[in-house]
């Protein structure tokens, strides 16, 4: 498809830089940029994320979901102790 397109100065400058950097032609650079922008080209798939389990040695009966509460309580006790001095 042949069309006329008016580019903003910053876009034209970026295209010129990309053409010089890659050595590709204007048509190729514009088409590649549009494909990426319109998500027509497949983006490289990120590596698969895997969770590595780790045994922290927490004793049974300890609720890990309440650890922040425990830390807050310990900090409050420490602050109160310092203020009593």
Biopython code that builds the backbone (N, CA, C, O; Angstrom):
import numpy as np
from Bio.PDB.StructureBuilder import StructureBuilder

atoms = [
    (1, "UNK", "N", (0.847, -1.176, 0.000)),
    (1, "UNK", "CA", (0.000, 0.000, 0.000)),
    (1, "UNK", "C", (0.891, 1.237, 0.000)),
    (1, "UNK", "O", (1.821, 1.342, 0.799)),
    (2, "UNK", "N", (0.614, 2.125, -0.857)),
    (2, "UNK", "CA", (1.393, 3.355, -0.967)),
    (2, "UNK", "C", (0.575, 4.481, -0.339)),
    (2, "UNK", "O", (-0.610, 4.640, -0.635)),
    (3, "UNK", "N", (1.222, 5.261, 0.535)),
    (3, "UNK", "CA", (0.521, 6.357, 1.198)),
    (3, "UNK", "C", (1.492, 7.477, 1.523)),
    (3, "UNK", "O", (2.705, 7.270, 1.554)),
    (4, "UNK", "N", (0.956, 8.657, 1.764)),
    (4, "UNK", "CA", (1.763, 9.790, 2.192)),
    (4, "UNK", "C", (1.530, 9.976, 3.681)),
    (4, "UNK", "O", (0.404, 9.905, 4.173)),
    (5, "UNK", "N", (2.619, 10.215, 4.373)),
    (5, "UNK", "CA", (2.540, 10.309, 5.828)),
    (5, "UNK", "C", (3.363, 11.506, 6.285)),
    (5, "UNK", "O", (4.516, 11.658, 5.879)),
    (6, "UNK", "N", (2.781, 12.355, 7.125)),
    (6, "UNK", "CA", (3.506, 13.484, 7.685)),
    (6, "UNK", "C", (3.938, 13.105, 9.098)),
    (6, "UNK", "O", (3.106, 12.789, 9.947)),
    (7, "UNK", "N", (5.250, 13.140, 9.340)),
    (7, "UNK", "CA", (5.802, 12.728, 10.631)),
    (7, "UNK", "C", (6.145, 13.933, 11.489)),
    (7, "UNK", "O", (6.568, 14.970, 10.977)),
    (8, "UNK", "N", (5.963, 13.796, 12.778)),
    (8, "UNK", "CA", (6.428, 14.817, 13.710)),
    (8, "UNK", "C", (7.950, 14.821, 13.683)),
    (8, "UNK", "O", (8.574, 13.806, 13.370)),
    (9, "UNK", "N", (8.545, 15.963, 14.011)),
    (9, "UNK", "CA", (9.999, 16.127, 13.939)),
    (9, "UNK", "C", (10.717, 15.083, 14.787)),
    (9, "UNK", "O", (11.706, 14.510, 14.330)),
    (10, "UNK", "N", (10.247, 14.813, 16.018)),
    (10, "UNK", "CA", (10.937, 13.848, 16.884)),
    (10, "UNK", "C", (10.887, 12.435, 16.306)),
    (10, "UNK", "O", (11.845, 11.673, 16.436)),
    (11, "UNK", "N", (9.771, 12.089, 15.671)),
    (11, "UNK", "CA", (9.635, 10.765, 15.059)),
    (11, "UNK", "C", (10.562, 10.656, 13.851)),
    (11, "UNK", "O", (11.228, 9.638, 13.662)),
    (12, "UNK", "N", (10.601, 11.702, 13.042)),
    (12, "UNK", "CA", (11.482, 11.702, 11.869)),
    (12, "UNK", "C", (12.943, 11.592, 12.286)),
    (12, "UNK", "O", (13.721, 10.870, 11.663)),
    (13, "UNK", "N", (13.314, 12.316, 13.348)),
    (13, "UNK", "CA", (14.691, 12.234, 13.849)),
    (13, "UNK", "C", (15.023, 10.830, 14.339)),
    (13, "UNK", "O", (16.099, 10.302, 14.060)),
    (14, "UNK", "N", (14.081, 10.231, 15.077)),
    (14, "UNK", "CA", (14.303, 8.873, 15.583)),
    (14, "UNK", "C", (14.432, 7.877, 14.428)),
    (14, "UNK", "O", (15.263, 6.970, 14.479)),
    (15, "UNK", "N", (13.614, 8.047, 13.390)),
    (15, "UNK", "CA", (13.719, 7.174, 12.215)),
    (15, "UNK", "C", (15.077, 7.328, 11.541)),
    (15, "UNK", "O", (15.707, 6.340, 11.162)),
    (16, "UNK", "N", (15.523, 8.568, 11.394)),
    (16, "UNK", "CA", (16.831, 8.803, 10.762)),
    (16, "UNK", "C", (17.945, 8.141, 11.549)),
    (16, "UNK", "O", (18.839, 7.524, 10.971)),
    (17, "UNK", "N", (17.893, 8.268, 12.863)),
    (17, "UNK", "CA", (18.914, 7.632, 13.711)),
    (17, "UNK", "C", (18.887, 6.115, 13.566)),
    (17, "UNK", "O", (19.935, 5.473, 13.493)),
    (18, "UNK", "N", (17.680, 5.544, 13.523)),
    (18, "UNK", "CA", (17.553, 4.083, 13.398)),
    (18, "UNK", "C", (18.050, 3.619, 12.027)),
    (18, "UNK", "O", (18.672, 2.562, 11.923)),
    (19, "UNK", "N", (17.787, 4.377, 11.003)),
    (19, "UNK", "CA", (18.263, 4.039, 9.649)),
    (19, "UNK", "C", (19.785, 4.039, 9.628)),
    (19, "UNK", "O", (20.398, 3.125, 9.076)),
    (20, "UNK", "N", (20.403, 5.063, 10.228)),
    (20, "UNK", "CA", (21.871, 5.116, 10.270)),
    (20, "UNK", "C", (22.432, 3.974, 11.124)),
    (20, "UNK", "O", (23.441, 3.362, 10.771)),
    (21, "UNK", "N", (21.773, 3.696, 12.242)),
    (21, "UNK", "CA", (22.275, 2.662, 13.152)),
    (21, "UNK", "C", (22.215, 1.272, 12.521)),
    (21, "UNK", "O", (23.158, 0.490, 12.638)),
    (22, "UNK", "N", (21.108, 0.971, 11.856)),
    (22, "UNK", "CA", (20.918, -0.386, 11.328)),
    (22, "UNK", "C", (21.378, -0.556, 9.888)),
    (22, "UNK", "O", (21.674, -1.668, 9.452)),
    (23, "UNK", "N", (21.436, 0.543, 9.155)),
    (23, "UNK", "CA", (21.778, 0.439, 7.740)),
    (23, "UNK", "C", (20.608, -0.035, 6.892)),
    (23, "UNK", "O", (20.779, -0.332, 5.710)),
    (24, "UNK", "N", (19.436, -0.108, 7.475)),
    (24, "UNK", "CA", (18.236, -0.530, 6.741)),
    (24, "UNK", "C", (17.598, 0.679, 6.077)),
    (24, "UNK", "O", (17.905, 1.823, 6.411)),
    (25, "UNK", "N", (16.706, 0.409, 5.135)),
    (25, "UNK", "CA", (16.010, 1.482, 4.432)),
    (25, "UNK", "C", (14.837, 2.029, 5.246)),
    (25, "UNK", "O", (14.392, 1.418, 6.217)),
    (26, "UNK", "N", (14.352, 3.195, 4.822)),
    (26, "UNK", "CA", (13.242, 3.858, 5.499)),
    (26, "UNK", "C", (12.013, 2.954, 5.565)),
    (26, "UNK", "O", (11.391, 2.815, 6.619)),
    (27, "UNK", "N", (11.671, 2.345, 4.437)),
    (27, "UNK", "CA", (10.484, 1.485, 4.378)),
    (27, "UNK", "C", (10.586, 0.347, 5.406)),
    (27, "UNK", "O", (9.623, 0.066, 6.120)),
    (28, "UNK", "N", (11.729, -0.290, 5.474)),
    (28, "UNK", "CA", (11.924, -1.417, 6.392)),
    (28, "UNK", "C", (11.829, -0.958, 7.841)),
    (28, "UNK", "O", (11.160, -1.595, 8.655)),
    (29, "UNK", "N", (12.495, 0.147, 8.163)),
    (29, "UNK", "CA", (12.492, 0.645, 9.545)),
    (29, "UNK", "C", (11.084, 1.046, 9.960)),
    (29, "UNK", "O", (10.653, 0.718, 11.065)),
    (30, "UNK", "N", (10.357, 1.749, 9.094)),
    (30, "UNK", "CA", (8.989, 2.168, 9.416)),
    (30, "UNK", "C", (8.093, 0.955, 9.595)),
    (30, "UNK", "O", (7.325, 0.896, 10.556)),
    (31, "UNK", "N", (8.173, -0.015, 8.689)),
    (31, "UNK", "CA", (7.329, -1.211, 8.803)),
    (31, "UNK", "C", (7.626, -1.991, 10.085)),
    (31, "UNK", "O", (6.704, -2.451, 10.758)),
    (32, "UNK", "N", (8.904, -2.139, 10.421)),
    (32, "UNK", "CA", (9.254, -2.864, 11.650)),
    (32, "UNK", "C", (8.732, -2.132, 12.884)),
    (32, "UNK", "O", (8.212, -2.755, 13.810)),
    (33, "UNK", "N", (8.874, -0.804, 12.891)),
    (33, "UNK", "CA", (8.408, -0.019, 14.032)),
    (33, "UNK", "C", (6.884, -0.108, 14.162)),
    (33, "UNK", "O", (6.356, -0.248, 15.265)),
    (34, "UNK", "N", (6.195, -0.027, 13.042)),
    (34, "UNK", "CA", (4.733, -0.134, 13.088)),
    (34, "UNK", "C", (4.287, -1.520, 13.529)),
    (34, "UNK", "O", (3.336, -1.643, 14.300)),
    (35, "UNK", "N", (4.954, -2.560, 13.056)),
    (35, "UNK", "CA", (4.605, -3.912, 13.489)),
    (35, "UNK", "C", (4.761, -4.061, 14.998)),
    (35, "UNK", "O", (3.896, -4.613, 15.677)),
    (36, "UNK", "N", (5.907, -3.547, 15.518)),
    (36, "UNK", "CA", (6.119, -3.616, 16.969)),
    (36, "UNK", "C", (5.058, -2.805, 17.707)),
    (36, "UNK", "O", (4.482, -3.262, 18.694)),
    (37, "UNK", "N", (4.814, -1.605, 17.214)),
    (37, "UNK", "CA", (3.841, -0.729, 17.873)),
    (37, "UNK", "C", (2.429, -1.268, 17.805)),
    (37, "UNK", "O", (1.652, -1.092, 18.744)),
    (38, "UNK", "N", (2.090, -1.912, 16.728)),
    (38, "UNK", "CA", (0.753, -2.489, 16.577)),
    (38, "UNK", "C", (0.707, -3.945, 17.041)),
    (38, "UNK", "O", (-0.321, -4.613, 16.936)),
    (39, "UNK", "N", (1.815, -4.407, 17.543)),
    (39, "UNK", "CA", (1.943, -5.764, 18.070)),
    (39, "UNK", "C", (1.638, -6.833, 17.020)),
    (39, "UNK", "O", (1.069, -7.880, 17.329)),
    (40, "UNK", "N", (2.024, -6.553, 15.780)),
    (40, "UNK", "CA", (1.866, -7.553, 14.734)),
    (40, "UNK", "C", (3.043, -8.513, 14.719)),
    (40, "UNK", "O", (2.921, -9.667, 14.306)),
    (41, "UNK", "N", (4.176, -8.019, 15.172)),
    (41, "UNK", "CA", (5.351, -8.885, 15.260)),
    (41, "UNK", "C", (5.371, -9.495, 16.649)),
    (41, "UNK", "O", (5.046, -8.830, 17.633)),
    (42, "UNK", "N", (5.745, -10.735, 16.724)),
    (42, "UNK", "CA", (5.825, -11.394, 18.025)),
    (42, "UNK", "C", (7.026, -10.881, 18.792)),
    (42, "UNK", "O", (8.157, -10.911, 18.309)),
    (43, "UNK", "N", (6.756, -10.412, 19.988)),
    (43, "UNK", "CA", (7.847, -9.985, 20.858)),
    (43, "UNK", "C", (8.554, -11.222, 21.376)),
    (43, "UNK", "O", (7.920, -12.260, 21.567)),
    (44, "UNK", "N", (9.849, -11.131, 21.608)),
    (44, "UNK", "CA", (10.536, -12.299, 22.151)),
    (44, "UNK", "C", (9.938, -12.679, 23.501)),
    (44, "UNK", "O", (9.660, -11.829, 24.346)),
    (45, "UNK", "N", (9.756, -13.956, 23.670)),
    (45, "UNK", "CA", (9.141, -14.455, 24.900)),
    (45, "UNK", "C", (10.174, -14.423, 26.028)),
    (45, "UNK", "O", (11.297, -14.900, 25.864)),
    (46, "UNK", "N", (9.786, -13.856, 27.177)),
    (46, "UNK", "CA", (10.731, -13.828, 28.298)),
    (46, "UNK", "C", (10.998, -15.241, 28.796)),
    (46, "UNK", "O", (10.167, -16.131, 28.618)),
    (47, "UNK", "N", (12.149, -15.450, 29.417)),
    (47, "UNK", "CA", (12.432, -16.792, 29.925)),
    (47, "UNK", "C", (11.392, -17.201, 30.959)),
    (47, "UNK", "O", (10.834, -16.365, 31.669)),
    (48, "UNK", "N", (11.151, -18.480, 31.025)),
    (48, "UNK", "CA", (10.156, -19.007, 31.947)),
    (48, "UNK", "C", (10.607, -18.781, 33.385)),
    (48, "UNK", "O", (11.747, -19.070, 33.749)),
    (49, "UNK", "N", (9.684, -18.256, 34.197)),
    (49, "UNK", "CA", (9.976, -18.001, 35.596)),
    (49, "UNK", "C", (9.612, -19.233, 36.406)),
    (49, "UNK", "O", (8.499, -19.750, 36.303)),
    (50, "UNK", "N", (10.547, -19.694, 37.203)),
    (50, "UNK", "CA", (10.279, -20.846, 38.048)),
    (50, "UNK", "C", (10.575, -20.479, 39.495)),
    (50, "UNK", "O", (11.577, -19.834, 39.802)),
    (51, "UNK", "N", (9.692, -20.900, 40.359)),
    (51, "UNK", "CA", (9.876, -20.675, 41.790)),
    (51, "UNK", "C", (10.720, -21.812, 42.345)),
    (51, "UNK", "O", (10.414, -22.986, 42.136)),
    (52, "UNK", "N", (11.778, -21.455, 43.049)),
    (52, "UNK", "CA", (12.623, -22.452, 43.687)),
    (52, "UNK", "C", (12.204, -22.562, 45.152)),
    (52, "UNK", "O", (12.466, -21.646, 45.931)),
    (53, "UNK", "N", (11.565, -23.651, 45.539)),
    (53, "UNK", "CA", (11.134, -23.781, 46.926)),
    (53, "UNK", "C", (12.328, -23.884, 47.866)),
    (53, "UNK", "O", (13.384, -24.402, 47.503)),
    (54, "UNK", "N", (12.140, -23.388, 49.060)),
    (54, "UNK", "CA", (13.198, -23.415, 50.063)),
    (54, "UNK", "C", (12.588, -23.706, 51.424)),
    (54, "UNK", "O", (11.596, -23.087, 51.811)),
    (55, "UNK", "N", (13.164, -24.625, 52.131)),
    (55, "UNK", "CA", (12.694, -24.954, 53.475)),
    (55, "UNK", "C", (13.365, -24.000, 54.458)),
    (55, "UNK", "O", (14.576, -24.064, 54.667)),
    (56, "UNK", "N", (12.575, -23.118, 55.057)),
    (56, "UNK", "CA", (13.118, -22.142, 55.987)),
    (56, "UNK", "C", (13.220, -22.694, 57.403)),
    (56, "UNK", "O", (13.706, -22.013, 58.305)),
    (57, "UNK", "N", (12.768, -23.916, 57.595)),
    (57, "UNK", "CA", (12.873, -24.527, 58.913)),
    (57, "UNK", "C", (11.897, -23.944, 59.922)),
    (57, "UNK", "O", (12.147, -23.998, 61.126)),
    (58, "UNK", "N", (10.786, -23.387, 59.446)),
    (58, "UNK", "CA", (9.779, -22.826, 60.345)),
    (58, "UNK", "C", (9.051, -23.978, 61.031)),
    (58, "UNK", "O", (8.609, -24.934, 60.394)),
    (59, "UNK", "N", (8.943, -23.852, 62.341)),
    (59, "UNK", "CA", (8.279, -24.913, 63.100)),
    (59, "UNK", "C", (6.782, -24.949, 62.834)),
    (59, "UNK", "O", (6.177, -23.913, 62.558)),
    (60, "UNK", "N", (6.182, -26.126, 62.914)),
    (60, "UNK", "CA", (4.733, -26.236, 62.733)),
    (60, "UNK", "C", (4.019, -25.352, 63.759)),
    (60, "UNK", "O", (4.465, -25.215, 64.899)),
    (61, "UNK", "N", (2.916, -24.763, 63.337)),
    (61, "UNK", "CA", (2.153, -23.891, 64.222)),
    (61, "UNK", "C", (2.481, -22.424, 64.043)),
    (61, "UNK", "O", (1.751, -21.570, 64.546)),
    (62, "UNK", "N", (3.571, -22.100, 63.334)),
    (62, "UNK", "CA", (3.927, -20.705, 63.065)),
    (62, "UNK", "C", (3.185, -20.276, 61.813)),
    (62, "UNK", "O", (3.314, -20.904, 60.762)),
    (63, "UNK", "N", (2.406, -19.206, 61.922)),
    (63, "UNK", "CA", (1.626, -18.708, 60.793)),
    (63, "UNK", "C", (2.453, -17.669, 60.044)),
    (63, "UNK", "O", (2.610, -16.540, 60.509)),
    (64, "UNK", "N", (2.978, -18.052, 58.889)),
    (64, "UNK", "CA", (3.834, -17.157, 58.115)),
    (64, "UNK", "C", (3.073, -15.933, 57.600)),
    (64, "UNK", "O", (3.675, -14.894, 57.332)),
    (65, "UNK", "N", (1.754, -16.057, 57.462)),
    (65, "UNK", "CA", (0.961, -14.925, 56.996)),
    (65, "UNK", "C", (0.886, -13.816, 58.036)),
    (65, "UNK", "O", (0.497, -12.694, 57.712)),
    (66, "UNK", "N", (1.252, -14.109, 59.282)),
    (66, "UNK", "CA", (1.173, -13.110, 60.341)),
    (66, "UNK", "C", (2.559, -12.626, 60.772)),
    (66, "UNK", "O", (2.691, -11.988, 61.817)),
    (67, "UNK", "N", (3.585, -12.919, 59.983)),
    (67, "UNK", "CA", (4.939, -12.528, 60.350)),
    (67, "UNK", "C", (5.095, -11.003, 60.426)),
    (67, "UNK", "O", (5.795, -10.498, 61.303)),
    (68, "UNK", "N", (4.447, -10.271, 59.514)),
    (68, "UNK", "CA", (4.535, -8.805, 59.567)),
    (68, "UNK", "C", (3.941, -8.266, 60.861)),
    (68, "UNK", "O", (4.464, -7.314, 61.440)),
    (69, "UNK", "N", (2.863, -8.867, 61.308)),
    (69, "UNK", "CA", (2.254, -8.446, 62.571)),
    (69, "UNK", "C", (3.224, -8.690, 63.723)),
    (69, "UNK", "O", (3.357, -7.850, 64.614)),
    (70, "UNK", "N", (3.895, -9.824, 63.708)),
    (70, "UNK", "CA", (4.869, -10.139, 64.749)),
    (70, "UNK", "C", (6.015, -9.124, 64.742)),
    (70, "UNK", "O", (6.440, -8.658, 65.799)),
    (71, "UNK", "N", (6.510, -8.784, 63.558)),
    (71, "UNK", "CA", (7.593, -7.807, 63.446)),
    (71, "UNK", "C", (7.130, -6.457, 63.993)),
    (71, "UNK", "O", (7.870, -5.795, 64.721)),
    (72, "UNK", "N", (5.908, -6.049, 63.643)),
    (72, "UNK", "CA", (5.377, -4.782, 64.149)),
    (72, "UNK", "C", (5.292, -4.789, 65.671)),
    (72, "UNK", "O", (5.642, -3.803, 66.321)),
    (73, "UNK", "N", (4.832, -5.888, 66.233)),
    (73, "UNK", "CA", (4.720, -5.982, 67.689)),
    (73, "UNK", "C", (6.099, -5.913, 68.352)),
    (73, "UNK", "O", (6.266, -5.243, 69.370)),
    (74, "UNK", "N", (7.075, -6.599, 67.782)),
    (74, "UNK", "CA", (8.420, -6.577, 68.346)),
    (74, "UNK", "C", (9.027, -5.172, 68.254)),
    (74, "UNK", "O", (9.692, -4.718, 69.185)),
    (75, "UNK", "N", (8.794, -4.489, 67.130)),
    (75, "UNK", "CA", (9.304, -3.125, 66.983)),
    (75, "UNK", "C", (8.633, -2.188, 67.977)),
    (75, "UNK", "O", (9.287, -1.316, 68.549)),
    (76, "UNK", "N", (7.336, -2.365, 68.184)),
    (76, "UNK", "CA", (6.614, -1.522, 69.148)),
    (76, "UNK", "C", (7.152, -1.755, 70.556)),
    (76, "UNK", "O", (7.329, -0.803, 71.316)),
    (77, "UNK", "N", (7.412, -3.009, 70.908)),
    (77, "UNK", "CA", (7.969, -3.322, 72.226)),
    (77, "UNK", "C", (9.358, -2.695, 72.386)),
    (77, "UNK", "O", (9.669, -2.150, 73.445)),
    (78, "UNK", "N", (10.186, -2.765, 71.357)),
    (78, "UNK", "CA", (11.535, -2.203, 71.405)),
    (78, "UNK", "C", (11.472, -0.682, 71.537)),
    (78, "UNK", "O", (12.233, -0.098, 72.309)),
    (79, "UNK", "N", (10.589, -0.048, 70.806)),
    (79, "UNK", "CA", (10.428, 1.407, 70.893)),
    (79, "UNK", "C", (9.958, 1.802, 72.283)),
    (79, "UNK", "O", (10.466, 2.768, 72.853)),
    (80, "UNK", "N", (8.996, 1.073, 72.837)),
    (80, "UNK", "CA", (8.494, 1.370, 74.185)),
    (80, "UNK", "C", (9.603, 1.200, 75.201)),
    (80, "UNK", "O", (9.720, 2.003, 76.127)),
    (81, "UNK", "N", (10.423, 0.165, 75.046)),
    (81, "UNK", "CA", (11.537, -0.057, 75.976)),
    (81, "UNK", "C", (12.536, 1.106, 75.924)),
    (81, "UNK", "O", (13.018, 1.562, 76.961)),
    (82, "UNK", "N", (12.843, 1.581, 74.711)),
    (82, "UNK", "CA", (13.779, 2.689, 74.570)),
    (82, "UNK", "C", (13.223, 3.978, 75.182)),
    (82, "UNK", "O", (13.962, 4.765, 75.773)),
    (83, "UNK", "N", (11.924, 4.180, 75.034)),
    (83, "UNK", "CA", (11.302, 5.403, 75.574)),
    (83, "UNK", "C", (11.268, 5.403, 77.108)),
    (83, "UNK", "O", (11.262, 6.472, 77.719)),
    (84, "UNK", "N", (11.246, 4.231, 77.733)),
    (84, "UNK", "CA", (11.206, 4.128, 79.190)),
    (84, "UNK", "C", (12.563, 4.467, 79.824)),
    (84, "UNK", "O", (12.628, 4.752, 81.020)),
    (85, "UNK", "N", (13.608, 4.439, 79.060)),
    (85, "UNK", "CA", (14.949, 4.711, 79.594)),
    (85, "UNK", "C", (15.111, 6.124, 80.048)),
    (85, "UNK", "O", (16.184, 6.502, 80.520)),
]
sb = StructureBuilder()
sb.init_structure("model")
sb.init_model(0)
sb.init_chain("A")
sb.init_seg("    ")
for serial, (resi, resn, name, xyz) in enumerate(atoms, 1):
    if name == "N":
        sb.init_residue(resn, " ", resi, " ")
    sb.init_atom(name, np.array(xyz, "f"), 0.0, 1.0, " ", f" {name:<3s}", serial, name[0])
structure = sb.get_structure()
